[in-house]
Structure formats: structure tokens, C-alpha cells
Amino acid sequence: MSTRFASHLEPGDRVRHPSQPDWGMGQVQSVIDDRVTVNFEHAGKVLINARLVALQVQPRPSRTGGSQDGA
């Protein structure tokens, strides 16, 4: 099934293109079947065929902050 290539991606994920490091960090905008739309820092919005390109998912930054109880 074609959706297996991009099934691990979701909007908001941070990714890098393995053969285009100069594009910088990208944020996934949409995922439809094998088509992933990514907005890259230095290349703008790019449509990626996930069958051909294995985008490198970057870890989400950890959230830091105080406790939720207001103490």
C-alpha cells in the first residue's frame, strides 16, 4: 500500500531532506498518500514524493517550564 512510505509523518513534524542540507529545517504541512508538502527554511514550500525521498524526522524540542500547579 502506498501510504506506508509517509505514514509516520504528520503535519507539524520537523524534517530535513537528506540530499538537500542547504534547504535547512522543514516543517511538514500536509501528508496525502506518498505526497508530503514541506515548508523548508531556505527553499520554501516543496512537494516531496515519500516513495523516493526518506525525509529525516528531527526530534521535537522538549518543553521546559514551571510546574502546572502554580507553585
C-alpha positions in Angstrom: 0.0 0.0 0.0 1.4 3.4 -0.9 0.6 5.2 2.4 3.3 3.2 4.2 6.0 5.5 3.0 4.7 8.6 4.6 2.5 7.1 7.3 4.9 8.0 10.1 4.8 11.7 9.2 2.2 14.2 10.3 1.7 18.0 9.9 3.9 19.9 12.3 6.8 17.3 12.2 10.2 18.8 11.7 12.2 17.2 8.9 15.4 17.5 6.8 15.9 16.5 3.2 18.8 14.0 3.2 20.3 15.2 -0.1 19.5 18.9 0.3 21.0 20.0 3.6 21.2 23.6 2.3 17.3 23.7 2.4 17.5 23.8 6.2 14.9 22.5 8.6 11.5 21.9 7.2 8.0 21.6 8.7 5.5 19.1 7.3 2.4 21.0 6.1 0.4 18.1 4.8 0.6 14.3 4.0 -1.6 12.7 1.3 -0.6 9.2 0.4 3.0 9.4 -0.8 2.9 13.2 -1.2 4.4 15.3 1.6 4.3 19.1 1.5 7.1 20.6 3.5 7.9 24.3 4.1 11.8 24.5 4.3 13.6 27.4 5.8 15.7 28.2 2.7 13.7 26.5 -0.1 10.1 27.4 0.7 7.3 25.0 0.1 8.3 21.8 -1.6 6.2 18.8 -2.6 8.2 15.6 -1.7 7.4 12.1 -3.1 7.9 9.9 0.0 8.5 6.9 -2.2 11.7 8.5 -3.5 12.9 10.5 -0.5 13.2 9.3 3.1 12.8 12.6 5.0 14.8 12.7 8.2 12.5 13.4 11.1 14.0 15.6 13.7 13.3 15.3 17.4 10.8 17.8 18.8 12.3 20.2 21.3 11.4 19.3 24.8 9.1 21.7 26.5 10.5 23.4 29.6 8.8 25.4 32.1 7.5 25.6 35.6 5.0 23.3 37.2 1.4 23.4 36.2 0.1 23.8 39.8 1.3 27.4 40.0 3.8 26.7 42.9 
